[in-house]
Amino acid sequence: METFYSELTEMLKLMKKRDVIIIIGDSNTKAGNEPVPEAIGNFGIPSFLKLPSSGMERWHNKLAIVTGASVGIGAACTKALLSAGLRVIGLARREQKLEELKESLPQVQKSKFFPRKCDVSKEQDVLAAFEWSEKELGGVDVLLNNAGITRQTELVAPNNTEKIRQVIDTNVMGVLWCTREAFQRMHKRGNEGHILIINSLAGQQVLNFIDVLPSFNIYPATKFAITAMTETYRQEFQLHKSKVRITGLCPGAVDTNIFPDEIQFYVKNMALLEPQNIADAVLYALKLPQHVQFVIPFIQFSYNTENRGEAVKK
């Protein structure tokens, strides 16, 4: 592992002045399995790329849209963006949860949070949400594609079409529709914009826990699609000479409600990330200079059972 970090640091030094920086970290080092070398900081970021002390000023009072904003990562990111001075439209299917989130906010932030019911798996819902944002609030500057779901089934299970389609429509088509609508508006205005996608470690490799977990079925395929889409967006944004950036974040398992109730028993012993960890990474990406594209495949998790053994490391 020490050799890995050494090689990674040298590679990043060579890439420091390039347009694309890829950061790979390992949360398991925090659990005492192996110490992180001094050259590696939070989230595996080398010291020369530590979190800037400033950079959010240019986003003050700008408008962010967060999908899946009602709970978990979405709620944590919504709070972080509001605290950083942005206005936030929170999109989610459960309107009541959005209202509960608003009530939990400090009084000074409530007027800057705009909850709106939206199912990103439905194109018309997405179109209506972005048209409303443009008309009422002046258009989006930051988009955080966070909404994602899983369903318990197998690819070979009978009568699974509806479950498979739900996952594809939310995890892939929802990102496509939201990103398309955000980019068109950002690019037309000609201002700096930033689109972030919460991907997954499952978009880097298909994890083989089939002996202890139910099948991940179509979920990894949707996340591999997002990995390819993120790079394609980067290329297309560059083609259009746009001021819009793209960032992909690939965490491992996070303590959210994405796991269906049927498999909660299987995941309860995992060493899970906290939603705030992801919110911190989102703010990091927003603080970076405009010319830096930031892709973070950064955190795995442990599966702590007697018959599973030590943490899995990337």
Secondary structure as the mmCIF struct_conf table of DSSP 4:
data_model
#
loop_
_struct_conf.conf_type_id
_struct_conf.id
_struct_conf.beg_label_comp_id
_struct_conf.beg_label_asym_id
_struct_conf.beg_label_seq_id
_struct_conf.end_label_comp_id
_struct_conf.end_label_asym_id
_struct_conf.end_label_seq_id
HELX_RH_AL_P HELX_RH_AL_P1 GLU A 2 MET A 15
TURN_TY1_P TURN_TY1_P1 LYS A 16 LYS A 17
BEND BEND1 ARG A 18 ASP A 19
STRN STRN1 VAL A 20 ILE A 22
HELX_RH_3T_P HELX_RH_3T_P1 SER A 27 ALA A 31
TURN_TY1_P TURN_TY1_P2 GLY A 32 GLY A 32
BEND BEND2 ASN A 33 GLU A 34
HELX_LH_PP_P HELX_LH_PP_P1 PRO A 35 PRO A 37
TURN_TY1_P TURN_TY1_P3 GLU A 38 ALA A 39
STRN STRN2 ILE A 40 ILE A 40
HELX_RH_3T_P HELX_RH_3T_P2 ASN A 42 GLY A 44
STRN STRN3 PRO A 46 PRO A 46
HELX_RH_3T_P HELX_RH_3T_P3 SER A 47 LEU A 49
HELX_LH_PP_P HELX_LH_PP_P2 LYS A 50 PRO A 52
BEND BEND3 SER A 53 SER A 53
HELX_RH_3T_P HELX_RH_3T_P4 GLU A 57 TRP A 59
TURN_TY1_P TURN_TY1_P4 HIS A 60 ASN A 61
STRN STRN4 LEU A 63 THR A 67
TURN_TY1_P TURN_TY1_P5 GLY A 68 GLY A 68
BEND BEND4 SER A 70 VAL A 71
HELX_RH_AL_P HELX_RH_AL_P2 GLY A 72 SER A 83
TURN_TY1_P TURN_TY1_P6 ALA A 84 GLY A 85
STRN STRN5 ARG A 87 ALA A 92
BEND BEND5 ARG A 93 ARG A 93
HELX_RH_AL_P HELX_RH_AL_P3 GLU A 95 SER A 104
BEND BEND6 LEU A 105 LEU A 105
HELX_RH_AL_P HELX_RH_AL_P4 GLN A 107 LYS A 110
TURN_TY1_P TURN_TY1_P7 SER A 111 LYS A 112
STRN STRN6 PHE A 113 LYS A 117
TURN_TY1_P TURN_TY1_P8 VAL A 120 SER A 121
BEND BEND7 LYS A 122 LYS A 122
HELX_RH_AL_P HELX_RH_AL_P5 GLU A 123 LEU A 137
BEND BEND8 ASP A 141 ASP A 141
STRN STRN7 VAL A 142 ASN A 145
TURN_TY1_P TURN_TY1_P9 LEU A 155 VAL A 156
TURN_TY1_P TURN_TY1_P10 PRO A 158 ASN A 159
HELX_RH_AL_P HELX_RH_AL_P6 THR A 161 ILE A 168
HELX_RH_PI_P HELX_RH_PI_P1 ASP A 169 MET A 173
HELX_RH_AL_P HELX_RH_AL_P7 GLY A 174 ARG A 189
TURN_TY1_P TURN_TY1_P11 GLY A 190 GLY A 190
BEND BEND9 ASN A 191 ASN A 191
STRN STRN8 GLY A 193 ILE A 198
HELX_RH_3T_P HELX_RH_3T_P5 LEU A 201 GLY A 203
TURN_TY1_P TURN_TY1_P12 GLN A 204 GLN A 204
TURN_TY1_P TURN_TY1_P13 ILE A 210 VAL A 212
BEND BEND10 LEU A 213 LEU A 213
TURN_TY1_P TURN_TY1_P14 ASN A 217 ILE A 218
HELX_RH_AL_P HELX_RH_AL_P8 TYR A 219 LEU A 239
TURN_TY1_P TURN_TY1_P15 HIS A 240 LYS A 241
BEND BEND11 LYS A 243 LYS A 243
STRN STRN9 VAL A 244 LEU A 249
STRN STRN10 VAL A 254 VAL A 254
BEND BEND12 ASP A 255 ASN A 257
BEND BEND13 PHE A 259 PHE A 259
HELX_RH_3T_P HELX_RH_3T_P6 ASP A 261 ILE A 263
HELX_RH_AL_P HELX_RH_AL_P9 GLN A 264 VAL A 267
TURN_TY1_P TURN_TY1_P16 LYS A 268 ASN A 269
STRN STRN11 MET A 270 ALA A 271
HELX_LH_PP_P HELX_LH_PP_P3 LEU A 272 LEU A 272
STRN STRN12 LEU A 273 LEU A 273
HELX_LH_PP_P HELX_LH_PP_P4 GLU A 274 GLU A 274
HELX_RH_AL_P HELX_RH_AL_P10 PRO A 275 LYS A 287
BEND BEND14 LEU A 288 LEU A 288
TURN_TY1_P TURN_TY1_P17 GLN A 290 HIS A 291
STRN STRN13 GLN A 293 ILE A 296
STRN STRN14 SER A 302 TYR A 303
TURN_TY1_P TURN_TY1_P18 GLU A 306 ARG A 308
BEND BEND15 GLU A 310 GLU A 310
HELX_LH_PP_P HELX_LH_PP_P5 ALA A 311 VAL A 312
#
